[in-house]
Amino acid sequence: MAILKVIEVLSNSDKSWEDATKKAVEEASKTVKNIRSVYVQDQSAVVNDGEVKEFRVNLKLTFEVK
């Protein structure tokens, strides 16, 4: 039986929510091994002068504990 752990991760990007998610997984995988899945819990954006300047995601990252 596998033991899985879930952590909460915040990330941002000036391109898109998808890019923010990819950046979060790439950065987390530097120290967290056996990542199994990611669940995007919340998305938000920073708007300045009527233009989206930054995309933000709050996600849950699931990994196997060995």
C-alpha positions, 0 to 999 in steps of 0.5 A, spaced: 500 500 500 502 506 498 502 512 503 501 519 499 502 526 502 498 532 500 502 539 500 499 546 498 503 550 493 502 557 491 505 559 484 505 565 479 506 567 472 506 573 467 504 568 462 498 564 464 495 559 470 497 553 466 504 556 466 504 558 473 502 550 475 508 548 471 512 552 474 510 550 481 511 542 479 518 544 476 520 548 483 517 543 487 520 537 484 527 539 486 526 537 493 519 533 493 520 526 489 515 521 487 510 527 485 503 523 483 498 529 481 496 536 482 490 539 483 489 546 482 484 549 488 484 556 486 486 561 480 486 569 481 490 574 477 493 581 478 490 586 474 493 593 473 490 599 468 485 594 465 490 588 464 492 582 467 499 582 469 500 576 473 496 569 474 496 566 480 495 559 482 494 555 489 494 548 488 495 541 492 500 537 490 500 529 491 506 525 492 508 518 495 512 517 501 517 512 501 
